Amino acid sequence: MKPLHALIATLALAGCATGPLSHTGTFLPPQHYAALEKAPLCCESARDISYLKLIPGAEQAAAITPESPVFQFDHQRAYFAAFELPAGARTLVVKTYPVNMLWNVSGHVLLPSIRFLDADYRPLVTESPDYIARNPPLIGRSWGEATIAIPAAARFFVLFEGNRLSYLAWRDSEQPGGLLYVRSGPTGELSVLVPNA
């Protein structure tokens, strides 16, 4: 039987995700890539995308799932989430949460790139940050976090699967090396925050 602290850590890492990202015991990215290839594009241009307006200091959750819209980012089709920046925003915090982890060491996590757009919806820069693994002090979900400087001309941004091949790793005493590695995929649970100035 697992020690109590190991069981609590497993449950904390698992979170309580349900729905299209949480078929326990299944590594979902292959299924989600297959769905992505068949999904129609949502929009002809970035101008046609629907952007959710962010409020400074308010963390906004987002789920990128096989039901999310699909767009062609350069040469890559991807599910995405899109946001409008508040005026004067200078810093963006992106968090990403591992999903499908309960009783399954083959869960996955979305390591999103961030494409910033100007007021005319033209791409300014696409950032592919390194996400740092964070663990709650006691009980709760672990997450990956990146803080990104917002270009001065940016008015919008889009999150979609990046080109990072790295894995996020969390402490886990049940694993031989003491770390639990989470593979990346095209879908996941995220949150974004523009801190108050």
N, C-alpha and C positions, 0 to 999 in steps of 0.2 A: 504494500500500500504506500502511496506517495505521502511524504510528510505534508502536514497541513500548509506550511508556508509555500511549498511547491504547487499545491493545488490552488491556493489563492493566487499565486503568480500566473498560473495557467489561465484561470478565469479572468484575471485582470487583463491579460494580453488579449484574450479572446473578445472582450467587449460583449456587446449584445446585438451584433448586426444580424438582420434578417432580410430575406428577399433575394434579389438576383445576384448578390455578391456572397451569399453565405451557405452554399450547399455543402454542408459539413462532409469532410472526407474526400473532397474533389478539388484538384488544382484547376481553377476555372479559366485562367487566361487563354488556353487553346480554344475553348468554347467561345470566349468573347472575341478573339481574333476572327474566328469563322463567321460570327454574327456581323462583325465590323465589315468584312469583305462584301457581304450581301446587302448591307444597309444603304439606303439612298442618301445622297448628300442633302443637307438641310437647306443650303444657301448657295447662291452663285458667287457672292463676295462677302467680305467681312462686314460690309455696310448692312447686309440683310440679317445679320445675327442679332438675337435678342440679348441685351446686356442687363444684368441685375445691378442696380445702383447700390454701392456700398456706403455705409454710414461710418464716419470716423469713430474708432473705439468700440465698435460692435462686431464681434466675430460672426462670420456668416458661414454656415455649413453648406457643403455641396457634395452630392454623390454623382460620380460619373459611372454610368451603368450601360448595359447594352440597349437601354431605352433612351439614352442621351442622344442629342443631335450629333451628326457626323459632318465633318468638314475636311477639305483637302488642304492641309498645311504644307505648302511647297510640294514635295513629292510623297507626303505621308498622309494617308487617311487616318483620322482619329476621332474618338469620342471627345467631347470637350465641355467645359463650363466657361461662361463669359461674364465679365463684370465691368461696370463703369466706375471709375475712380472718383472720389470726392475731390473738390477743388483744393489745390495746395498739398496733395498727398505726396510724401517723400519716401516712405518706407512701407513695404508690404511684407507681412508674415504669412507664409503658407505652411500649413500642417497637413500631413498625410497619415492615415491610420491603417494599420494592417487589418485585413478582413479574412474571414473564413479560417480562423485559427483554432477554434475549439476542437480539441482531440485531433488536431491535424497540423503537423509541422510543415505542411506544404501550402500554407496560406499565401496570399499575395498582397502587394502594396503598389499603388500607383506613385511613381516618382515623376511628377509633372514638370514639364518645361513651362515657362511663362513668356508669352508673346505680348509685348506692349505695343499699342497702336496709338496714333495721334488722333486729333479731333476729326480728321478726314478718313479715319479707319485704315490708314497706311501703316504697315509694320515699321516699327522703330528698331527694335532689337528683340531677340529671343534668348532668354536666359535659361540655362540648364544647371541649376544650383546643386551643390552637394547638400543632401539632407542629413541632419544630425539626429541620431536616435535619442529619444527622451523617454524616461521612465517615471511614472508617478511615484511620489514618496511612499505611499502605502498601497492603496487599492485604486484601480482605474486602468484605462487603456494606455498602452504605450503609443508613441507617435513619432514621426519624423518631422523635423522642422527646418525651415530655411528662411532667412531674412534677406530681402532683396531691395536694393536702392531703385526707386522709381525714376525713370528718365523725366526730365523737366517737361518735355513736350507730350508725355503720355496722358491719355484721357480714358483709355480702355485697356483691358488685358484679357487674355484667353489662357486657360490651363488645359493642357493635353499631354498625352504620354510623351516623355522626353526620350532622348537617345542614350541615357545613362544605363550602363550594364551592371553597375554596382548593386550590391545587396545591402539592405539595412539589417543591422544585427542588434539584438537586445540580449541583455544578460538572462541566462536561463540555466540554473544549476542542473537541470535534468539532461542537458545536452553534453556530449563527451568533451567538447571544447569550451563549455561554459557559456556559449552564445547560441541564440536561435536566429538563423538567417531567414529572411523573408524575400522571396523572389518578386520581381516586378511584373506588372501586367498593364493592360490598356484601360482598366477600370479600377475604381477605388473610392474611398471616402476621404473627403478633404475638408479643410476650413481655411478661410482667408480673413485677414485682419489688417486694416490700416490703422495703426495706433494714433491716438490723439496727439496733436503737435505739442 
